């Protein structure tokens, strides 16, 4: 996994990838995290995965009582706060000059902000898990868990969005970084602003690990790593969104510093 170790730019190596500019040659983003920042893009997902697996295997009762419960369990709280932080990043980027000058990037970040808000809201039933209001009777009849959310009403609001996110993480977090190791032009074209950097791979691998555990549980009724591994999978799906937006913001910073003309 080739990672940048510095945050300096060299204008002589070409223009930064910008979806509006068609003329190359393009260079890769030097603001993408390198090994000197591995404490967060590598350390956080790995430590989280090991911690969950350790509690789920050796302290199952604690896992069931403190980590897994709806509302105030550690996972449920993370499922709320991680997307909220992602939404804040996306909303702040909407006010950046470069973003407002590029309609495609502006729309992309609007979708990112809305997606993070939707995830956070749905995870805590739009405040019901915090404030414990009663679900209206008419909504209890259509919601399979009698909660004030959408994802327990139709698969359209639950399975479909999650499947799209999982496919996006598979492609952006694993396939594109793998292809970039053999084809430099994958990261040197005008669309590569949107392609996740190599530093996102550990988070994608952790999501895949717990997704496999969830599949084994559903198909073979085998306890692997943790009880209800789908909840752990969601943690890394949301970490992926947050880390991606952090790295995207850094790329926007770099693009705004980009000289308009490169000799």
Secondary structure, DSSP 4 states (H G I P E B T S, - for coil): ----------GGG-EEP-TT-----EE--TTS--GGGHHHHTHHHHHHHHHHHHHHHH-HHHIIIIISSTTTSHHHHHHHHHHHHHHHHHHHHTTSHHHHT-HHHHHHHHHHHHHHHHHHHHHTGGGHHHH-PPPPHHHHTT-TT--S-STTT-GGGTHHHHHHHHHHHHIIIIIHHHHHTT-GGGGSSTTGGGSPPGGGHHHHHHHHHHHHHHHHHHHH----SSTTHHHHHHHHHHHHHHHHHHHHHHHHHHHHTS-S---
